[in-house]
Amino acid sequence: MSIDNPDVILIGSGIMSANLGAMLKRLDPSLKIQLYEVSEELAQESSNAWNNAGTGHAGICELSYTPNRSADGSVDVSNAITIFEQFEQSRQFWAYAVSEGMIDTPPDFINPVPHVSFVHGQSQVDFLRARFEAMSSHHFFAEMAFSTDRNEIKQWAPLLVNGRDDTPIAATRMTGGTDVNFGALSRKLIDWMAMQDDCGVATGHHVVGLRRTSQGWDVTVKDLKTRQQFTKSAKFVFVGAGGGSLPLLQKSGIPESKGFGGFPIGGQWLVCDTASIVEQHSAKVYGQAQGEAPTMAVPHLDTRVIDGKKAVLFGPFAAWTTRFLTKSGGLTDLPGSIRLDNIASLLKVGAYNLPLVKYLIGQGLQSMESRMKLLRTFYPEAQAKDWRLVDAGIRVQAIKREDGEAGIVHYGTEIVTDKDKTIAALLGASPGASVSVSLMLQVIQDCLPERLNDRDGHDRMKKMIPTFDVKLQEPSSTALFREVHQRCDHDLQLDRA
């Protein structure tokens, strides 16, 4: 369905557009919102459950969010604290959506799964102990446990310990972690939005052009069934098209897009459905980075709940690709994105990051046995007959020329807006989906501030995200954090036994 004269056009049906559309409609029910999705089904790219880790990234177990020890032996955990607070905002909005009847059946999209960090080797044991000491002193992580005791770690995750040699090991654990099906959540939110007055959702529609006007943007759309093109005008456009965002940003021609490039990285999972193994493992276990692996490829052994079925996944294994999208992308996506303003950055990424390029090519060519060898650093008794290889989607890492001569690949999330705040595009990767509510709140505050400036708008947002205007990480907010966190657990049914 396509509506006339929308105020806002959303491009892409992943978790970013889903959250932004739902938040805006609750913030101002009079807004007319149109969403276009190129695929025939919603949330089939980065938000699809098989195309991401499903980790409710809260900074608990991801060792890549905390750097190695400094000279004095301490570990800086400030990034983990920030990510935890951002994920809290996501939980709050999703809990609000459940409590208000916007979406139903929380176990369809979020389930309680303990988050575990696991290391081996004495130097890494010492690192994890220092990390634990820093994190557990903060009220966000007060419930974190640390252990070097094999019997205790075996109780947490027996697959990690059975058959292991006598190399020192250590683990941290928090039972409050989650597994999130971002695709299911996206579809629930967009389905709700589609039922609201003056909202339209159209799948099988490809946005092929963006042209600035005095009132905002003309958006040219191609109906893939009829092959006909039409144009819709809107005051504000959000580009949340995953790997398709960069080409659309380039089509917009805004000066802020100049110099951006994209570096696509493919991925694959090893998946186990064997009941006797799946029943033993109830955790998301994150380990140490492997050499030149990008952040998105830090290995983890995960409990996943997808469409009501529990499985264990290991990976992701990165791979070289030139596609920007898994389903609708093509081999010419990367070369087609090259412009005079970004070619220097792209070439420098290749020249200055040769170990990364070599790593990606090697990952794609490795044998099943080499994948199993890495798996056995987590699960020593793993056997190849219990595992199958599946694709894990594509991430297009943003490259910015402002980052210096090397054209460094980004592993965070970039929100690019024009100076008039009439268009915003999201580029980047982990921990994007988990902190999507925080990111979309940032878009609203930056591009649509008038929706929050009056008392009514502020109060509406306060109901959606109770701590949106509070620094939850401050010690003075400890009691508030615990109260709101517990309420969200209840609404999202995460406190079930």
C-alpha positions as a Python dict, from the first residue, in 0.01 Angstrom:
ca = {
    (1, 'M'): (0, 0, 0),
    (2, 'S'): (127, 345, -91),
    (3, 'I'): (-30, 657, 65),
    (4, 'D'): (-51, 1008, -76),
    (5, 'N'): (150, 1303, 53),
    (6, 'P'): (351, 1132, 327),
    (7, 'D'): (536, 1347, 581),
    (8, 'V'): (803, 1080, 630),
    (9, 'I'): (937, 814, 394),
    (10, 'L'): (1126, 518, 538),
    (11, 'I'): (1346, 317, 301),
    (12, 'G'): (1408, -39, 417),
    (13, 'S'): (1213, -261, 656),
    (14, 'G'): (1480, -360, 906),
    (15, 'I'): (1490, -287, 1276),
    (16, 'M'): (1599, 76, 1226),
    (17, 'S'): (1302, 178, 1010),
    (18, 'A'): (1068, -36, 1223),
    (19, 'N'): (1167, 139, 1544),
    (20, 'L'): (1174, 486, 1391),
    (21, 'G'): (835, 449, 1225),
    (22, 'A'): (668, 313, 1537),
    (23, 'M'): (826, 576, 1763),
    (24, 'L'): (726, 863, 1533),
    (25, 'K'): (368, 741, 1500),
    (26, 'R'): (332, 717, 1879),
    (27, 'L'): (502, 1052, 1922),
    (28, 'D'): (269, 1223, 1673),
    (29, 'P'): (-29, 1012, 1560),
    (30, 'S'): (-111, 1268, 1289),
    (31, 'L'): (211, 1198, 1098),
    (32, 'K'): (171, 1034, 757),
    (33, 'I'): (440, 768, 716),
    (34, 'Q'): (528, 557, 411),
    (35, 'L'): (772, 262, 413),
    (36, 'Y'): (922, 106, 98),
    (37, 'E'): (1098, -230, 92),
    (38, 'V'): (1267, -378, -217),
    (39, 'S'): (1214, -743, -111),
    (40, 'E'): (877, -916, -121),
    (41, 'E'): (899, -984, 252),
    (42, 'L'): (991, -761, 544),
    (43, 'A'): (1325, -760, 727),
    (44, 'Q'): (1506, -1011, 505),
    (45, 'E'): (1855, -857, 507),
    (46, 'S'): (2061, -756, 812),
    (47, 'S'): (1767, -790, 1053),
    (48, 'N'): (1682, -1142, 942),
    (49, 'A'): (1748, -1382, 1230),
    (50, 'W'): (1998, -1588, 1029),
    (51, 'N'): (2189, -1280, 915),
    (52, 'N'): (2302, -1153, 1256),
    (53, 'A'): (2415, -1290, 1590),
    (54, 'G'): (2084, -1222, 1764),
    (55, 'T'): (2276, -1106, 2069),
    (56, 'G'): (2105, -837, 2270),
    (57, 'H'): (2438, -651, 2270),
    (58, 'A'): (2463, -499, 2616),
    (59, 'G'): (2842, -491, 2651),
    (60, 'I'): (2827, -788, 2889),
    (61, 'C'): (3015, -1060, 2704),
    (62, 'E'): (3166, -894, 2396),
    (63, 'L'): (3539, -869, 2460),
    (64, 'S'): (3583, -646, 2154),
    (65, 'Y'): (3403, -367, 2340),
    (66, 'T'): (3673, -354, 2607),
    (67, 'P'): (4038, -309, 2496),
    (68, 'N'): (4331, -494, 2644),
    (69, 'R'): (4475, -395, 2979),
    (70, 'S'): (4656, -64, 3012),
    (71, 'A'): (5004, -32, 3157),
    (72, 'D'): (4868, -36, 3513),
    (73, 'G'): (4675, -358, 3448),
    (74, 'S'): (4329, -200, 3440),
    (75, 'V'): (4069, -236, 3165),
    (76, 'D'): (3864, 55, 3028),
    (77, 'V'): (3499, -55, 3032),
    (78, 'S'): (3341, 281, 2943),
    (79, 'N'): (3235, 161, 2598),
    (80, 'A'): (3059, -144, 2744),
    (81, 'I'): (2877, 82, 2992),
    (82, 'T'): (2756, 308, 2711),
    (83, 'I'): (2634, 16, 2500),
    (84, 'F'): (2452, -134, 2799),
    (85, 'E'): (2269, 193, 2858),
    (86, 'Q'): (2173, 216, 2491),
    (87, 'F'): (2037, -140, 2492),
    (88, 'E'): (1834, -49, 2800),
    (89, 'Q'): (1655, 211, 2588),
    (90, 'S'): (1576, -57, 2332),
    (91, 'R'): (1435, -285, 2601),
    (92, 'Q'): (1226, -2, 2739),
    (93, 'F'): (1067, 83, 2405),
    (94, 'W'): (999, -281, 2318),
    (95, 'A'): (847, -336, 2665),
    (96, 'Y'): (630, -27, 2610),
    (97, 'A'): (517, -165, 2273),
    (98, 'V'): (413, -490, 2443),
    (99, 'S'): (236, -316, 2732),
    (100, 'E'): (45, -89, 2490),
    (101, 'G'): (-68, -379, 2272),
    (102, 'M'): (136, -267, 1971),
    (103, 'I'): (309, -605, 1956),
    (104, 'D'): (239, -937, 2124),
    (105, 'T'): (406, -1260, 2234),
    (106, 'P'): (752, -1140, 2345),
    (107, 'P'): (907, -1492, 2322),
    (108, 'D'): (862, -1462, 1944),
    (109, 'F'): (1141, -1205, 1940),
    (110, 'I'): (1327, -1197, 2273),
    (111, 'N'): (1433, -1473, 2511),
    (112, 'P'): (1649, -1487, 2825),
    (113, 'V'): (1990, -1638, 2753),
    (114, 'P'): (2293, -1590, 2985),
    (115, 'H'): (2587, -1398, 2836),
    (116, 'V'): (2930, -1552, 2895),
    (117, 'S'): (3283, -1432, 2815),
    (118, 'F'): (3530, -1719, 2783),
    (119, 'V'): (3910, -1709, 2753),
    (120, 'H'): (4202, -1951, 2770),
    (121, 'G'): (4570, -1893, 2839),
    (122, 'Q'): (4707, -1718, 3147),
    (123, 'S'): (4744, -1371, 2994),
    (124, 'Q'): (4381, -1374, 2882),
    (125, 'V'): (4269, -1507, 3220),
    (126, 'D'): (4442, -1209, 3381),
    (127, 'F'): (4275, -975, 3132),
    (128, 'L'): (3930, -1117, 3200),
    (129, 'R'): (3980, -1090, 3576),
    (130, 'A'): (4073, -722, 3542),
    (131, 'R'): (3777, -666, 3311),
    (132, 'F'): (3544, -831, 3560),
    (133, 'E'): (3676, -619, 3846),
    (134, 'A'): (3609, -301, 3648),
    (135, 'M'): (3267, -406, 3521),
    (136, 'S'): (3123, -559, 3837),
    (137, 'S'): (3194, -237, 4028),
    (138, 'H'): (2930, -63, 3812),
    (139, 'H'): (2560, -105, 3896),
    (140, 'F'): (2485, -224, 3542),
    (141, 'F'): (2704, -531, 3593),
    (142, 'A'): (2674, -587, 3968),
    (143, 'E'): (2534, -938, 3911),
    (144, 'M'): (2829, -1050, 3698),
    (145, 'A'): (3013, -1361, 3817),
    (146, 'F'): (3376, -1457, 3743),
    (147, 'S'): (3533, -1799, 3769),
    (148, 'T'): (3846, -1995, 3688),
    (149, 'D'): (3698, -2306, 3845),
    (150, 'R'): (3631, -2568, 3579),
    (151, 'N'): (3347, -2728, 3770),
    (152, 'E'): (3165, -2397, 3799),
    (153, 'I'): (3226, -2305, 3436),
    (154, 'K'): (3100, -2652, 3342),
    (155, 'Q'): (2776, -2577, 3523),
    (156, 'W'): (2742, -2257, 3320),
    (157, 'A'): (2830, -2411, 2982),
    (158, 'P'): (2942, -2776, 2983),
    (159, 'L'): (3043, -2778, 2616),
    (160, 'L'): (3330, -2540, 2700),
    (161, 'V'): (3492, -2773, 2951),
    (162, 'N'): (3430, -3134, 2847),
    (163, 'G'): (3742, -3282, 2685),
    (164, 'R'): (3955, -2968, 2739),
    (165, 'D'): (4330, -2982, 2819),
    (166, 'D'): (4482, -2824, 3130),
    (167, 'T'): (4539, -2476, 2978),
    (168, 'P'): (4412, -2212, 3227),
    (169, 'I'): (4060, -2092, 3148),
    (170, 'A'): (3827, -1828, 3287),
    (171, 'A'): (3474, -1704, 3226),
    (172, 'T'): (3235, -1433, 3332),
    (173, 'R'): (2857, -1477, 3330),
    (174, 'M'): (2544, -1269, 3364),
    (175, 'T'): (2208, -1446, 3361),
    (176, 'G'): (2028, -1132, 3239),
    (177, 'G'): (2146, -1158, 2879),
    (178, 'T'): (1910, -1200, 2586),
    (179, 'D'): (1873, -1360, 2244),
    (180, 'V'): (1681, -1135, 2003),
    (181, 'N'): (1513, -1218, 1674),
    (182, 'F'): (1538, -871, 1519),
    (183, 'G'): (1356, -984, 1205),
    (184, 'A'): (1049, -1101, 1398),
    (185, 'L'): (1051, -782, 1604),
    (186, 'S'): (1078, -565, 1292),
    (187, 'R'): (784, -739, 1131),
    (188, 'K'): (570, -698, 1443),
    (189, 'L'): (638, -325, 1465),
    (190, 'I'): (585, -266, 1092),
    (191, 'D'): (266, -473, 1092),
    (192, 'W'): (135, -248, 1373),
    (193, 'M'): (237, 64, 1183),
    (194, 'A'): (65, -61, 865),
    (195, 'M'): (-265, -82, 1055),
    (196, 'Q'): (-252, 282, 1166),
    (197, 'D'): (-430, 562, 985),
    (198, 'D'): (-218, 744, 723),
    (199, 'C'): (56, 480, 722),
    (200, 'G'): (158, 272, 423),
    (201, 'V'): (391, -27, 382),
    (202, 'A'): (485, -141, 32),
    (203, 'T'): (707, -443, -34),
    (204, 'G'): (852, -522, -375),
    (205, 'H'): (918, -152, -426),
    (206, 'H'): (1268, -33, -514),
    (207, 'V'): (1370, 326, -443),
    (208, 'V'): (1570, 427, -750),
    (209, 'G'): (1607, 804, -710),
    (210, 'L'): (1628, 1086, -455),
    (211, 'R'): (1599, 1452, -556),
    (212, 'R'): (1606, 1747, -318),
    (213, 'T'): (1318, 1997, -342),
    (214, 'S'): (1237, 2320, -161),
    (215, 'Q'): (999, 2123, 63),
    (216, 'G'): (1213, 1814, 123),
    (217, 'W'): (1264, 1524, -119),
    (218, 'D'): (1115, 1366, -427),
    (219, 'V'): (1156, 989, -396),
    (220, 'T'): (1134, 787, -719),
    (221, 'V'): (1007, 433, -663),
    (222, 'K'): (982, 135, -897),
    (223, 'D'): (708, -122, -842),
    (224, 'L'): (888, -447, -918),
    (225, 'K'): (566, -628, -1010),
    (226, 'T'): (427, -378, -1257),
    (227, 'R'): (770, -236, -1354),
    (228, 'Q'): (616, 112, -1331),
    (229, 'Q'): (784, 408, -1164),
    (230, 'F'): (626, 685, -961),
    (231, 'T'): (739, 970, -739),
    (232, 'K'): (639, 1055, -382),
    (233, 'S'): (735, 1375, -201),
    (234, 'A'): (814, 1396, 169),
    (235, 'K'): (956, 1647, 413),
    (236, 'F'): (1186, 1388, 571),
    (237, 'V'): (1347, 1069, 438),
    (238, 'F'): (1519, 800, 642),
    (239, 'V'): (1747, 557, 459),
    (240, 'G'): (1768, 240, 665),
    (241, 'A'): (1835, 0, 382),
    (242, 'G'): (2132, -188, 528),
    (243, 'G'): (2383, -256, 253),
    (244, 'G'): (2163, -58, 16),
    (245, 'S'): (2200, 263, 217),
    (246, 'L'): (2533, 375, 67),
    (247, 'P'): (2416, 371, -298),
    (248, 'L'): (2102, 564, -200),
    (249, 'L'): (2304, 812, 2),
    (250, 'Q'): (2520, 866, -304),
    (251, 'K'): (2209, 918, -518),
    (252, 'S'): (2095, 1195, -283),
    (253, 'G'): (2401, 1401, -376),
    (254, 'I'): (2419, 1569, -36),
    (255, 'P'): (2767, 1709, 42),
    (256, 'E'): (2777, 1509, 364),
    (257, 'S'): (2785, 1186, 162),
    (258, 'K'): (3109, 1275, -13),
    (259, 'G'): (3405, 1059, 75),
    (260, 'F'): (3204, 770, 216),
    (261, 'G'): (3279, 425, 82),
    (262, 'G'): (3157, 79, 164),
    (263, 'F'): (3356, -235, 242),
    (264, 'P'): (3125, -542, 227),
    (265, 'I'): (3202, -842, 445),
    (266, 'G'): (3010, -1166, 404),
    (267, 'G'): (2956, -1421, 677),
    (268, 'Q'): (2865, -1781, 753),
    (269, 'W'): (2755, -1982, 1059),
    (270, 'L'): (2809, -2337, 1170),
    (271, 'V'): (2470, -2459, 1295),
    (272, 'C'): (2392, -2754, 1523),
    (273, 'D'): (2038, -2894, 1563),
    (274, 'T'): (2142, -3217, 1741),
    (275, 'A'): (1911, -3229, 2044),
    (276, 'S'): (2163, -3386, 2283),
    (277, 'I'): (2406, -3098, 2217),
    (278, 'V'): (2151, -2817, 2202),
    (279, 'E'): (2003, -2923, 2537),
    (280, 'Q'): (2344, -2893, 2706),
    (281, 'H'): (2408, -2534, 2596),
    (282, 'S'): (2216, -2234, 2723),
    (283, 'A'): (2440, -1931, 2677),
    (284, 'K'): (2590, -1686, 2434),
    (285, 'V'): (2963, -1740, 2474),
    (286, 'Y'): (3195, -1477, 2326),
    (287, 'G'): (3568, -1536, 2297),
    (288, 'Q'): (3887, -1368, 2186),
    (289, 'A'): (3937, -1200, 1847),
    (290, 'Q'): (4122, -1410, 1591),
    (291, 'G'): (4419, -1224, 1441),
    (292, 'E'): (4304, -984, 1169),
    (293, 'A'): (3936, -1070, 1205),
    (294, 'P'): (3700, -770, 1189),
    (295, 'T'): (3490, -696, 1495),
    (296, 'M'): (3183, -861, 1342),
    (297, 'A'): (3375, -1190, 1312),
    (298, 'V'): (3481, -1231, 1676),
    (299, 'P'): (3382, -1595, 1738),
    (300, 'H'): (3099, -1695, 1968),
    (301, 'L'): (2905, -2012, 2052),
    (302, 'D'): (2542, -1913, 2080),
    (303, 'T'): (2210, -2044, 2190),
    (304, 'R'): (1958, -1914, 1935),
    (305, 'V'): (1579, -1925, 1939),
    (306, 'I'): (1450, -1872, 1584),
    (307, 'D'): (1082, -1923, 1500),
    (308, 'G'): (1038, -2107, 1830),
    (309, 'K'): (1316, -2358, 1761),
    (310, 'K'): (1633, -2370, 1969),
    (311, 'A'): (1971, -2431, 1803),
    (312, 'V'): (2340, -2368, 1865),
    (313, 'L'): (2536, -2148, 1624),
    (314, 'F'): (2909, -2091, 1600),
    (315, 'G'): (3086, -1818, 1408),
    (316, 'P'): (3052, -1600, 1223),
    (317, 'F'): (3314, -1683, 964),
    (318, 'A'): (3389, -1377, 752),
    (319, 'A'): (3427, -1389, 375),
    (320, 'W'): (3523, -1163, 87),
    (321, 'T'): (3232, -1038, -125),
    (322, 'T'): (3149, -749, -358),
    (323, 'R'): (2774, -764, -290),
    (324, 'F'): (2606, -507, -65),
    (325, 'L'): (2283, -706, -11),
    (326, 'T'): (2229, -1080, 32),
    (327, 'K'): (1907, -1121, -167),
    (328, 'S'): (1885, -824, -405),
    (329, 'G'): (2254, -738, -429),
    (330, 'G'): (2482, -799, -726),
    (331, 'L'): (2849, -864, -788),
    (332, 'T'): (2886, -508, -923),
    (333, 'D'): (2767, -341, -599),
    (334, 'L'): (3115, -260, -472),
    (335, 'P'): (3265, -138, -802),
    (336, 'G'): (2941, 50, -871),
    (337, 'S'): (2981, 246, -546),
    (338, 'I'): (3321, 386, -643),
    (339, 'R'): (3325, 763, -694),
    (340, 'L'): (3598, 1021, -741),
    (341, 'D'): (3538, 1139, -385),
    (342, 'N'): (3583, 795, -222),
    (343, 'I'): (3823, 604, -448),
    (344, 'A'): (4129, 720, -254),
    (345, 'S'): (3982, 590, 74),
    (346, 'L'): (3886, 257, -83),
    (347, 'L'): (4232, 208, -232),
    (348, 'K'): (4395, 296, 98),
    (349, 'V'): (4180, 41, 278),
    (350, 'G'): (4321, -223, 46),
    (351, 'A'): (4678, -96, 71),
    (352, 'Y'): (4688, -38, 446),
    (353, 'N'): (4469, -331, 547),
    (354, 'L'): (4618, -610, 338),
    (355, 'P'): (4616, -851, 635),
    (356, 'L'): (4238, -795, 665),
    (357, 'V'): (4181, -854, 293),
    (358, 'K'): (4398, -1167, 306),
    (359, 'Y'): (4206, -1284, 612),
    (360, 'L'): (3868, -1240, 439),
    (361, 'I'): (3977, -1428, 127),
    (362, 'G'): (4128, -1705, 340),
    (363, 'Q'): (3811, -1736, 546),
    (364, 'G'): (3603, -1790, 235),
    (365, 'L'): (3837, -2062, 108),
    (366, 'Q'): (3884, -2257, 430),
    (367, 'S'): (3772, -2618, 465),
    (368, 'M'): (3513, -2759, 701),
    (369, 'E'): (3793, -2908, 908),
    (370, 'S'): (3961, -2572, 954),
    (371, 'R'): (3627, -2429, 1071),
    (372, 'M'): (3588, -2720, 1312),
    (373, 'K'): (3937, -2654, 1446),
    (374, 'L'): (3832, -2305, 1553),
    (375, 'L'): (3506, -2439, 1696),
    (376, 'R'): (3702, -2684, 1911),
    (377, 'T'): (3877, -2393, 2087),
    (378, 'F'): (3529, -2339, 2238),
    (379, 'Y'): (3384, -2690, 2224),
    (380, 'P'): (3668, -2944, 2233),
    (381, 'E'): (3447, -3247, 2165),
    (382, 'A'): (3272, -3100, 1858),
    (383, 'Q'): (3227, -3340, 1565),
    (384, 'A'): (3171, -3230, 1206),
    (385, 'K'): (2871, -3460, 1157),
    (386, 'D'): (2667, -3247, 1399),
    (387, 'W'): (2722, -2916, 1217),
    (388, 'R'): (2613, -2760, 889),
    (389, 'L'): (2725, -2437, 723),
    (390, 'V'): (2473, -2158, 647),
    (391, 'D'): (2512, -1805, 514),
    (392, 'A'): (2507, -1524, 769),
    (393, 'G'): (2428, -1218, 560),
    (394, 'I'): (2644, -925, 453),
    (395, 'R'): (2765, -617, 642),
    (396, 'V'): (2883, -309, 457),
    (397, 'Q'): (3139, -140, 680),
    (398, 'A'): (3152, 236, 639),
    (399, 'I'): (3475, 400, 527),
    (400, 'K'): (3532, 769, 593),
    (401, 'R'): (3801, 987, 441),
    (402, 'E'): (3811, 1200, 757),
    (403, 'D'): (3979, 914, 939),
    (404, 'G'): (4318, 988, 795),
    (405, 'E'): (4544, 852, 530),
    (406, 'A'): (4462, 486, 587),
    (407, 'G'): (4089, 510, 507),
    (408, 'I'): (4011, 301, 813),
    (409, 'V'): (3715, 61, 803),
    (410, 'H'): (3456, 147, 1067),
    (411, 'Y'): (3303, -117, 1290),
    (412, 'G'): (3047, 109, 1454),
    (413, 'T'): (2742, 288, 1325),
    (414, 'E'): (2734, 614, 1130),
    (415, 'I'): (2425, 834, 1097),
    (416, 'V'): (2473, 1072, 803),
    (417, 'T'): (2242, 1374, 781),
    (418, 'D'): (2229, 1677, 555),
    (419, 'K'): (2270, 2028, 695),
    (420, 'D'): (1894, 2095, 663),
    (421, 'K'): (1812, 1777, 855),
    (422, 'T'): (1573, 1658, 585),
    (423, 'I'): (1742, 1323, 521),
    (424, 'A'): (1926, 1074, 741),
    (425, 'A'): (2101, 753, 641),
    (426, 'L'): (2240, 481, 861),
    (427, 'L'): (2565, 302, 776),
    (428, 'G'): (2760, 51, 981),
    (429, 'A'): (2729, -267, 1181),
    (430, 'S'): (2755, -408, 1534),
    (431, 'P'): (2610, -325, 1779),
    (432, 'G'): (2361, -146, 1552),
    (433, 'A'): (2045, -357, 1589),
    (434, 'S'): (2068, -379, 1966),
    (435, 'V'): (2107, -4, 2010),
    (436, 'S'): (1862, 79, 1730),
    (437, 'V'): (1616, 258, 1958),
    (438, 'S'): (1890, 483, 2091),
    (439, 'L'): (2005, 555, 1735),
    (440, 'M'): (1654, 634, 1614),
    (441, 'L'): (1599, 858, 1916),
    (442, 'Q'): (1913, 1039, 1805),
    (443, 'V'): (1763, 1080, 1456),
    (444, 'I'): (1444, 1227, 1605),
    (445, 'Q'): (1636, 1464, 1832),
    (446, 'D'): (1861, 1575, 1548),
    (447, 'C'): (1622, 1591, 1253),
    (448, 'L'): (1274, 1623, 1403),
    (449, 'P'): (1338, 1804, 1733),
    (450, 'E'): (1006, 1988, 1718),
    (451, 'R'): (835, 1657, 1797),
    (452, 'L'): (1003, 1659, 2139),
    (453, 'N'): (1022, 2029, 2222),
    (454, 'D'): (674, 2074, 2367),
    (455, 'R'): (552, 1916, 2690),
    (456, 'D'): (318, 1674, 2513),
    (457, 'G'): (595, 1536, 2291),
    (458, 'H'): (834, 1505, 2584),
    (459, 'D'): (574, 1321, 2791),
    (460, 'R'): (494, 1083, 2506),
    (461, 'M'): (862, 995, 2464),
    (462, 'K'): (897, 957, 2841),
    (463, 'K'): (627, 689, 2831),
    (464, 'M'): (803, 508, 2548),
    (465, 'I'): (1155, 535, 2692),
    (466, 'P'): (1133, 628, 3063),
    (467, 'T'): (1504, 707, 3093),
    (468, 'F'): (1559, 883, 2759),
    (469, 'D'): (1647, 1209, 2937),
    (470, 'V'): (1834, 1048, 3228),
    (471, 'K'): (2201, 946, 3253),
    (472, 'L'): (2128, 596, 3369),
    (473, 'Q'): (2493, 508, 3410),
    (474, 'E'): (2545, 763, 3684),
    (475, 'P'): (2562, 622, 4041),
    (476, 'S'): (2270, 845, 4140),
    (477, 'S'): (2050, 650, 3895),
    (478, 'T'): (2115, 306, 4047),
    (479, 'A'): (1772, 270, 4208),
    (480, 'L'): (1593, 398, 3896),
    (481, 'F'): (1788, 157, 3676),
    (482, 'R'): (1692, -142, 3888),
    (483, 'E'): (1327, -40, 3900),
    (484, 'V'): (1291, 18, 3524),
    (485, 'H'): (1504, -285, 3432),
    (486, 'Q'): (1287, -513, 3646),
    (487, 'R'): (968, -372, 3497),
    (488, 'C'): (1099, -433, 3145),
    (489, 'D'): (1193, -790, 3237),
    (490, 'H'): (833, -845, 3345),
    (491, 'D'): (672, -686, 3038),
    (492, 'L'): (905, -870, 2800),
    (493, 'Q'): (852, -1195, 2992),
    (494, 'L'): (1223, -1225, 3056),
    (495, 'D'): (1165, -1304, 3424),
    (496, 'R'): (996, -1635, 3343),
    (497, 'A'): (1150, -1936, 3512),
}
